[in-house]
Amino acid sequence: MSRTILALFLVVSVSMGPSVLASDTLTVKLLDPGSGAKAELRYAPAVGTAQTLTTKVVMQSKMVMGDREMPTPPMPTLTTTYQLNVKAVDAAGDISYDYKLVKADVVAADILTPPQLVDAMKSAYDPMVGKSGVIVVDSRGCQKSTGSVPPQGLTPEQVKTLMETLRSVTLPLPEEPVGAGARWEVTMTSTKDALRSETKSTVELGSLSGKTIALTADVKGKTNNPGGMGAAGGKGMPAMDFVISGKGKARVDLSKVAPIEQHMKVLMAGDMSQSAGGQSMTMTMRTEVETHMASQ
């Protein structure tokens, strides 16, 4: 059971937030330009801008097999801290910044959280602490690359996990000038091994004050890996088929790369199947994920 929950925790991180990795596509479509004075929204940090970014992820799950609800232990809380530093801004507005994971805390939610689950998550994140790299985004916040040299001393799976938080740091902005009440749709599709995800986020501009903007988002999507992930290098991950829905809000300073604060609450509901002892077991799951991000 603990292994199944850990697999779900990792899949949730893959399914949330916009990124552009080799197998991802990202599009931004303006739905409504808004009212009043219009302006182009662009990230424009100065070289040398430094931030400390902290993220906290809390999960709650409910599992049902047949007509019987399964006991589900409380998930550990994961808190990560990154140092970000803008190294270069080119003539086109592309921004290169360094990142370093300086801390990763995994804490039991309460006494019912299995110690082996806490240990498994610590084992996954501990090797990443102290690792660093480079990310390049354009002035609209769309990630262009993760540098030519990945963090050293990590497995490919650990590199992917390390990037999952950073992929949602800069929120994609529309190309066109917009005013208060503007809405745009951010669509991201991702394929990683056998895992396929698609999310559509409808983002609304609440206010624009100087270089600070307030945004809200309505997220819908799906993620699945019908055949499981063992054959594709997923180390026995169960087959999953989930529908995603959620809401979020953020305050963004366009003179920095990370938001001042960002909060997202997402519900994933669907089925998870796994073989055990020669038999296939299917569980219906509802998982609520809250992610809070803050920088200074």
QUIWO-V980714 format. One record per run of one state. SS is the DSSP state (hx for helix, st for strand, lp for the rest). FROM is the first residue (numbers start at 1). LEN is the number of residues. Records with the same first field share a line. If there is no record, write none. Layout:
BEGIN
SS->FROM-LEN + FROM-LEN
END
This chain:
BEGIN
lp->1-1 + 16-8 + 33-2 + 40-10 + 66-2 + 71-6 + 90-5 + 108-7 + 127-5 + 138-5 + 146-10 + 167-11 + 181-2 + 193-2 + 210-2 + 226-4 + 233-6 + 254-7 + 277-2 + 296-1
hx->2-14 + 115-12 + 156-11 + 230-3
st->24-9 + 35-5 + 50-16 + 68-3 + 77-13 + 95-13 + 132-6 + 143-3 + 178-3 + 183-10 + 195-15 + 212-14 + 239-15 + 261-16 + 279-17
END
